[in-house]
Amino acid sequence: MDEKELKKLEDQLENLGKTIDSKLEDFGKKAKDASAEDMAKIKAEMKKEMEAPLKEYQEKNAKLQEQIDGLETSLKRVNMNPGTSKKTFKQAIGDALTDHKGFKSLKEKTGRTTGEIFLKVDDMTQANSFESTTVVSPDYQDGIIFDPDRTDRIRTLITPGTTNSNAVSYVYEYSLDDNTDVTSEGAEYKQSDFDLKLATATVRKITAYILLSEELLEDVPGLQSYISARLPSKLKVKEDYQLLYGDGTGVELSGITTNATAYSDNLADADISRIDVLVDAARQVRDDEYKATAMLIHPTDATLIKLTKDDNGNYIHPWIFMPNGQITLDGIPVVVTTAITAGDFLVGDFKLGAQVFDRRQASLEMSYENEDNFVKGMVTVRISERLTLCVYRAKAFIYGTFTAALANGSA
């Protein structure tokens, strides 16, 4: 039954009700001053006249109630509030799932806000559900998944320090003419000369920022903690690069490899390996009275060292596969890190040879006060730090490439 037929039935019920009310009113007036004899006649007349309209009213009311019961059954099957359904969802299902349409006046009869479409979903499954409809809610995991950054930082190898200035100056021995020797009685002392120089390491700033909408910060779970972890991590990656490879020009730090001493081959052996090169570099550091505290190599070179085999397929260095994963050569820790370029190696005394000074440690800030952020509802998140690096002695560090070192050793 459509809306038009239902409305017609409702009007008929209303008219019958008015007719019955009118007849009852007329009989009431007649019975007001009637005698007992007349009262019996009035009752018989009322029963005869009211029987037909009452029967019709009951039949039509039962028919209407049947339609209402059918609508309520459909609503229970759907198990939802159609008034909150999206228009696109209603359009998508169309007439194929429509059980009854329209009948806006049903709200007056049932107290429900039913909307204009009732859905029959007896056969609904995940396979035949509709776009924008979630039948089974996914199990969302907290947080934001991202690839990790390196955890071992170059600054942890270097002696730390702080400064309250925009530059750190220090005096170092530039050259020495050493004539110290045994001297006979009454003879002139031996003269030694050395030159001193003043060096200055300027404090530099490393920065980054991102723009986010305030809605994004409010609506995405874990976004603030994600930013608080990711931005400092990326800042430290750039810090690692500057501490190792900064070339000292412009606003860059003067890094360790820029100031280190070049590796010099002293093996005199035509058959050498990467281990030979690293141990010989440590020897070169020791020759200048420093003690190497670390050897830096890339994971690629560490793998090549571990997997080196002899002509019979046996590992040449089986002792490298230690239970804790830490490689040591000649008692010196080998630091395997992506901070150093594959093919490069750096061996040195990181405690005596250099020092990193923090003017301001990494700070993370959020603000609306950037260009037109406030009127656009955008938030600027920025991070920065100020630091400098003093490489006190070039001879404390030996830097080179495996390609060149292996070629020289094989010559």
C-alpha positions as CSV (number, residue, x, y, z in Angstrom):
1,M,0.0,0.0,0.0
2,D,1.4,3.4,-1.0
3,E,1.3,6.7,0.7
4,K,-1.9,7.9,-1.2
5,E,-3.9,4.8,-0.2
6,L,-2.7,5.0,3.4
7,K,-3.8,8.7,3.5
8,K,-7.2,7.8,2.1
9,L,-7.7,5.1,4.7
10,E,-6.7,7.6,7.4
11,D,-9.2,10.2,6.2
12,Q,-12.0,7.6,6.1
13,L,-11.3,6.6,9.7
14,E,-11.4,10.3,10.7
15,N,-14.8,10.8,8.9
16,L,-16.2,7.7,10.5
17,G,-15.1,8.9,13.9
18,K,-16.8,12.2,13.3
19,T,-20.1,10.5,12.2
20,I,-20.1,8.2,15.3
21,D,-19.4,11.2,17.6
22,S,-22.3,13.2,16.0
23,K,-24.7,10.3,16.3
24,L,-23.8,9.8,20.0
25,E,-24.3,13.5,20.6
26,D,-27.8,13.4,19.0
27,F,-28.8,10.3,21.1
28,G,-27.6,12.1,24.2
29,K,-29.8,15.1,23.6
30,K,-32.9,12.8,23.0
31,A,-32.2,10.8,26.1
32,K,-31.8,13.9,28.3
33,D,-35.6,14.4,29.0
34,A,-36.9,11.0,27.8
35,S,-39.2,8.8,29.9
36,A,-38.3,5.2,30.7
37,E,-40.5,4.0,27.8
38,D,-38.9,6.4,25.4
39,M,-35.4,5.6,26.7
40,A,-35.9,1.9,25.6
41,K,-36.8,3.0,22.2
42,I,-33.9,5.4,21.9
43,K,-31.4,2.6,22.9
44,A,-32.8,0.2,20.3
45,E,-32.6,2.9,17.6
46,M,-29.1,3.8,18.7
47,K,-28.0,0.2,18.5
48,K,-29.4,-0.3,15.1
49,E,-27.9,3.0,13.6
50,M,-24.5,2.6,15.3
51,E,-23.8,-1.0,14.5
52,A,-22.9,-0.5,10.8
53,P,-20.5,2.6,11.3
54,L,-18.8,0.9,14.3
55,K,-18.2,-2.3,12.3
56,E,-16.8,-0.3,9.4
57,Y,-14.6,1.7,11.8
58,Q,-13.2,-1.4,13.4
59,E,-12.4,-3.0,10.0
60,K,-10.6,0.0,8.7
61,N,-8.7,0.5,11.9
62,A,-7.6,-3.1,11.9
63,K,-6.4,-2.6,8.3
64,L,-4.4,0.5,9.3
65,Q,-3.0,-1.3,12.3
66,E,-1.9,-4.1,10.1
67,Q,0.1,-1.7,7.8
68,I,1.7,0.0,10.9
69,D,2.7,-3.4,12.3
70,G,4.3,-4.3,9.0
71,L,6.3,-1.1,9.0
72,E,7.5,-1.6,12.5
73,T,8.7,-5.1,11.6
74,S,10.7,-3.7,8.8
75,L,12.2,-1.2,11.1
76,K,13.3,-3.9,13.6
77,R,15.0,-5.8,10.8
78,V,17.0,-2.8,9.7
79,N,18.0,-2.2,13.3
80,M,19.0,1.4,12.7
81,N,17.6,4.9,12.8
82,P,16.8,5.7,9.1
83,G,16.6,9.4,10.0
84,T,20.4,9.4,10.4
85,S,21.1,7.5,7.2
86,K,23.1,9.3,4.5
87,K,21.3,10.3,1.4
88,T,23.9,8.6,-0.8
89,F,23.2,5.3,1.0
90,K,19.5,5.6,0.4
91,Q,20.1,6.4,-3.3
92,A,22.4,3.5,-3.6
93,I,20.0,0.8,-2.4
94,G,17.1,2.2,-4.4
95,D,13.9,0.3,-4.9
96,A,15.5,-3.1,-4.7
97,L,15.5,-3.0,-0.9
98,T,12.4,-0.8,-0.4
99,D,9.7,-2.3,1.5
100,H,7.4,0.7,2.1
101,K,7.8,4.3,1.0
102,G,6.7,7.6,2.4
103,F,4.0,7.8,5.0
104,K,5.4,10.8,6.9
105,S,2.3,10.8,9.2
106,L,3.4,7.5,10.7
107,K,5.3,9.5,13.4
108,E,1.9,10.6,14.8
109,K,0.8,7.0,15.1
110,T,4.0,5.4,16.4
111,G,6.0,8.2,17.9
112,R,9.0,7.3,15.6
113,T,10.8,9.4,13.1
114,T,11.0,7.0,10.2
115,G,12.1,9.0,7.3
116,E,10.9,8.3,3.7
117,I,12.5,4.9,3.0
118,F,12.3,1.6,4.9
119,L,14.9,-1.0,4.1
120,K,14.5,-4.7,3.8
121,V,17.9,-6.2,4.6
122,D,17.1,-9.9,5.4
123,D,19.8,-11.0,2.9
124,M,22.5,-8.4,3.5
125,T,26.0,-9.8,3.8
126,Q,29.5,-8.2,3.6
127,A,29.6,-9.4,0.0
128,N,26.5,-7.4,-1.1
129,S,26.8,-4.4,1.3
130,F,27.3,-1.0,-0.1
131,E,30.0,1.6,-0.5
132,S,30.2,4.0,2.5
133,T,28.5,1.3,4.7
134,T,30.6,-0.4,7.3
135,V,29.1,-3.8,8.2
136,V,32.0,-5.0,10.4
137,S,34.0,-2.2,12.0
138,P,37.8,-2.6,11.7
139,D,40.0,-3.0,14.7
140,Y,42.0,0.3,14.6
141,Q,45.4,0.2,16.3
142,D,46.6,3.2,18.3
143,G,49.3,5.5,17.0
144,I,50.9,6.1,13.6
145,I,53.1,3.6,11.9
146,F,56.4,4.8,10.4
147,D,59.8,3.5,9.5
148,P,62.4,3.9,12.3
149,D,65.3,6.4,12.2
150,R,68.7,5.4,13.4
151,T,69.1,5.1,17.2
152,D,72.8,5.5,17.6
153,R,73.8,9.1,17.4
154,I,77.3,10.5,16.6
155,R,77.2,12.9,19.4
156,T,77.1,10.0,21.9
157,L,80.7,9.2,20.8
158,I,82.0,12.7,21.3
159,T,82.7,14.6,24.6
160,P,79.7,16.8,25.4
161,G,79.8,20.5,26.4
162,T,77.7,23.6,26.6
163,T,78.3,27.2,25.7
164,N,76.6,30.6,26.5
165,S,78.1,32.3,23.4
166,N,77.6,32.2,19.7
167,A,81.2,30.8,19.2
168,V,83.7,28.7,21.0
169,S,87.4,29.6,20.7
170,Y,90.3,27.5,21.7
171,V,94.1,27.6,21.4
172,Y,95.9,24.7,19.8
173,E,99.5,23.8,19.0
174,Y,100.0,24.5,15.3
175,S,103.6,23.3,14.9
176,L,106.6,22.2,16.9
177,D,110.3,22.3,16.3
178,D,111.5,19.8,18.9
179,N,115.2,19.8,19.5
180,T,115.1,18.2,23.0
181,D,118.3,16.2,23.5
182,V,120.9,15.2,26.0
183,T,123.3,18.0,26.9
184,S,126.8,18.0,28.3
185,E,127.8,20.0,31.3
186,G,128.2,23.7,30.7
187,A,126.8,23.4,27.1
188,E,124.0,25.5,25.8
189,Y,120.5,24.1,26.2
190,K,118.7,22.7,23.2
191,Q,116.1,25.1,21.8
192,S,112.6,23.9,20.9
193,D,110.0,26.1,19.3
194,F,106.3,25.7,18.9
195,D,103.6,27.9,17.4
196,L,100.1,28.3,18.8
197,K,97.0,29.3,17.0
198,L,93.5,30.5,17.9
199,A,90.7,28.5,16.4
200,T,87.0,29.5,16.5
201,A,84.0,27.2,16.0
202,T,80.9,29.2,15.3
203,V,77.6,28.1,16.7
204,R,75.2,27.0,13.9
205,K,71.5,26.4,13.9
206,I,69.7,23.3,12.5
207,T,65.9,23.8,11.9
208,A,62.8,22.3,10.5
209,Y,59.0,23.1,10.5
210,I,55.7,21.8,9.2
211,L,52.3,23.3,8.8
212,L,49.2,21.5,10.1
213,S,45.5,22.3,10.3
214,E,44.1,22.6,13.8
215,E,41.4,20.1,12.8
216,L,44.1,17.6,11.9
217,L,45.7,18.0,15.4
218,E,42.3,17.6,17.1
219,D,40.9,14.7,15.0
220,V,43.9,12.4,14.3
221,P,44.7,10.3,17.4
222,G,48.3,10.3,18.3
223,L,49.3,13.0,15.8
224,Q,50.9,15.2,18.5
225,S,53.0,12.5,20.0
226,Y,53.9,11.4,16.4
227,I,55.2,14.9,15.6
228,S,56.9,15.1,19.0
229,A,58.9,11.9,18.1
230,R,59.5,12.4,14.4
231,L,60.6,16.0,14.1
232,P,63.4,15.6,16.8
233,S,64.5,12.4,15.2
234,K,64.8,14.0,11.8
235,L,66.7,16.9,13.3
236,K,69.2,14.5,14.9
237,V,69.7,12.8,11.5
238,K,70.8,16.1,10.0
239,E,73.0,16.7,13.1
240,D,74.8,13.4,12.5
241,Y,75.6,14.5,9.0
242,Q,76.9,17.9,10.1
243,L,79.1,16.4,12.8
244,L,80.6,14.0,10.3
245,Y,80.5,15.7,7.0
246,G,79.9,19.4,7.5
247,D,82.4,21.3,5.3
248,G,82.7,24.4,7.4
249,T,81.4,26.7,4.6
250,G,78.5,29.0,4.9
251,V,76.3,28.0,7.8
252,E,77.6,24.5,8.1
253,L,79.6,23.0,10.9
254,S,83.2,21.9,10.3
255,G,82.8,18.2,10.7
256,I,85.2,15.5,11.8
257,T,85.9,14.0,8.3
258,T,86.6,17.5,7.0
259,N,89.3,17.9,9.6
260,A,90.6,14.3,10.0
261,T,93.9,13.0,8.7
262,A,93.8,10.9,5.5
263,Y,94.5,7.2,5.9
264,S,98.0,6.3,4.8
265,D,98.6,2.6,3.8
266,N,101.5,1.0,5.7
267,L,100.6,-2.6,5.3
268,A,102.9,-3.5,2.4
269,D,100.8,-6.5,1.7
270,A,99.2,-7.4,-1.6
271,D,96.4,-9.4,0.0
272,I,94.5,-7.2,2.5
273,S,90.9,-7.0,3.6
274,R,88.7,-4.4,5.2
275,I,89.7,-5.6,8.6
276,D,93.4,-5.0,7.8
277,V,92.5,-1.5,6.8
278,L,90.6,-0.7,10.0
279,V,93.3,-2.2,12.2
280,D,96.0,-0.3,10.3
281,A,94.0,3.0,10.7
282,A,93.8,2.4,14.5
283,R,97.6,1.9,14.4
284,Q,97.9,5.2,12.7
285,V,95.9,6.9,15.4
286,R,98.1,5.2,18.0
287,D,101.3,6.3,16.3
288,D,100.2,9.9,17.2
289,E,99.7,8.9,20.8
290,Y,95.9,8.8,20.7
291,K,93.8,5.7,21.5
292,A,91.0,5.0,19.1
293,T,87.6,4.8,20.9
294,A,85.5,3.8,17.9
295,M,85.6,2.7,14.3
296,L,82.7,3.9,12.2
297,I,81.6,1.8,9.1
298,H,78.4,1.5,7.1
299,P,76.2,-1.7,7.4
300,T,77.1,-2.6,3.9
301,D,80.8,-2.7,4.7
302,A,80.1,-4.6,8.0
303,T,78.2,-7.2,6.0
304,L,81.1,-7.6,3.6
305,I,83.5,-8.1,6.5
306,K,81.2,-10.7,8.1
307,L,80.7,-12.7,5.0
308,T,84.3,-12.8,3.7
309,K,85.2,-16.5,2.9
310,D,88.3,-18.3,1.9
311,D,88.7,-20.4,-1.2
312,N,87.1,-23.4,0.6
313,G,84.0,-21.4,1.5
314,N,84.9,-21.1,5.2
315,Y,84.3,-17.8,6.9
316,I,87.6,-16.0,7.5
317,H,86.3,-14.1,10.5
318,P,83.9,-16.4,12.3
319,W,84.6,-14.7,15.6
320,I,82.8,-11.6,14.3
321,F,79.5,-13.3,14.7
322,M,79.2,-12.5,18.4
323,P,76.1,-13.3,20.5
324,N,75.5,-9.6,21.4
325,G,76.1,-8.4,17.8
326,Q,78.9,-6.1,18.9
327,I,82.0,-6.2,16.7
328,T,85.4,-5.3,18.1
329,L,88.7,-5.1,16.3
330,D,91.9,-5.0,18.3
331,G,89.8,-4.2,21.3
332,I,88.1,-1.2,19.6
333,P,84.3,-1.1,19.2
334,V,83.1,-1.1,15.6
335,V,80.1,1.2,15.3
336,V,77.9,0.1,12.4
337,T,75.8,3.1,11.4
338,T,74.1,4.6,8.4
339,A,75.4,8.0,9.5
340,I,78.6,7.3,7.6
341,T,78.5,6.8,3.8
342,A,78.9,3.3,2.5
343,G,82.5,2.7,1.5
344,D,83.9,5.3,4.0
345,F,85.6,4.5,7.3
346,L,86.5,6.7,10.3
347,V,88.7,5.6,13.1
348,G,89.6,7.9,16.0
349,D,89.8,9.1,19.5
350,F,86.3,10.7,19.8
351,K,86.9,11.6,23.5
352,L,90.1,13.7,23.2
353,G,89.9,14.6,19.5
354,A,86.6,16.6,19.5
355,Q,83.9,18.1,21.6
356,V,80.3,19.1,20.8
357,F,78.9,22.2,22.4
358,D,75.2,22.9,22.8
359,R,74.1,26.6,22.8
360,R,70.5,25.5,22.9
361,Q,69.3,21.9,22.8
362,A,66.5,20.8,20.5
363,S,63.2,22.6,21.3
364,L,59.8,21.9,19.7
365,E,57.3,24.8,19.5
366,M,53.8,25.2,18.1
367,S,52.2,28.6,17.2
368,Y,49.4,30.2,15.2
369,E,51.6,33.3,14.8
370,N,53.0,32.7,11.3
371,E,51.9,34.6,8.3
372,D,48.1,34.0,8.0
373,N,48.0,30.9,10.2
374,F,45.4,32.3,12.6
375,V,42.7,33.2,10.1
376,K,43.3,29.9,8.2
377,G,43.2,27.8,11.4
378,M,46.7,26.5,10.7
379,V,49.4,25.6,13.2
380,T,53.1,25.9,12.6
381,V,55.2,23.3,14.4
382,R,58.9,24.0,14.4
383,I,62.0,22.6,15.9
384,S,65.5,23.9,16.2
385,E,68.8,23.5,18.0
386,R,72.1,25.5,18.2
387,L,75.4,23.8,18.5
388,T,79.0,23.8,17.4
389,L,81.8,21.2,17.0
390,C,85.4,21.7,18.0
391,V,87.8,19.2,16.3
392,Y,90.8,19.8,18.5
393,R,93.3,17.5,16.8
394,A,93.3,16.3,13.2
395,K,95.7,13.4,14.0
396,A,93.1,12.0,16.4
397,F,91.0,10.9,13.5
398,I,91.9,8.8,10.4
399,Y,89.4,9.0,7.5
400,G,89.4,7.2,4.2
401,T,87.6,5.0,1.7
402,F,87.8,1.2,1.5
403,T,88.1,1.4,-2.3
404,A,91.2,3.5,-2.2
405,A,92.7,1.7,0.8
406,L,92.3,-1.7,-0.7
407,A,93.7,-0.6,-4.0
408,N,96.8,0.8,-2.4
409,G,97.3,-2.3,-0.3
410,S,97.0,-4.5,-3.3
411,A,99.6,-2.5,-5.4
